[in-house]
C-alpha cells in the first residue's frame, strides 16, 4: 500500500498515471517515508472530495541532491492495496 519505490529525495506532487516497477536505494527520496505518504494520501483524498469528476491520479517525487539534475520519480507510491 504505502511503499517507497525509489531512493532519492525531495518534494512530492500529484499528477496522473499508474505505478512502475519498484526501485531500491537511499538518499533524498527516502525522506518520503510511509508516514509522509499517508499524510499526502489523506490530503489528496480530502481534495478529491471537492471535485465533481475524479481525475486519474499518481504521486510523483522530485528528488533534489546538490547541483545534480532533479530525479523525477513517476508513480513513486500509490493508494492501491
N, C-alpha and C positions, 0 to 999 in steps of 0.2 A: 504493500500500500504506500507507505511514505519512505521510499528508499533513496539513498544517494546514488546517482547514476554516474557521477564523474568527480574527480578531484581537481580542483582549480579554485576559484573563489569569487566573491563579489555579490552583486545585486541580482535580484530575481525579477522577472517580468512575466506578464500574462500575454500569450499570443494564441495561435490556432494550430492544431495538428495532433499527431499520435506518437506513442513512445518508441525510442530507438533501443538498440541493444545496450545493456549496461556497460559503463566504463568504470575502471577502478583507479585508485591512487589517492593522493593527498593534495594539500595546497589550499588556495583561497576558496575554491568551490566547496570544499569540505566544511566550510563555515556555515553552509546552508544545511543545518542539522535537521533531523527528523522533527524536532520541536519547532524550529522555524518554518519548516514545510507545513506543519499542522496549522500554524498561525496564518500563513499565506493562504492555505486552502480554506480556512474559516472566513477570512476576509473576502476571498473570491466568491464563495458561496453566498455570503451576505450581499455582495454587489450584484451578483447574477439574479437574485430575487427581485431586484428593482427593474429588470428588463422585461419587455413584453415578449421578446423572442430570444431564446438561448442560442448564442453563437457557439461554434466549436472552440474549445479552449485547450491551451497547453501551458506548461510552466517552463520557461527558459531561465537559464542562469548565465549571466555575463561575468566571467572571472577576470579580474584585473591583477596583474603582477608586474610591479615596477614599470619599466618602459616597454615591456613586451606588448605585442598586439593583443587586444581583448580575445578571450576564449569564449565564444558563444556556444553554450551547451543547449541545444534544442531538445525539448522534451526531457528536461533534467529529472523531473519527478512527476507523478500524476496522482489522481484521486480515484484510481481504479483498484478494487481489491475485493 
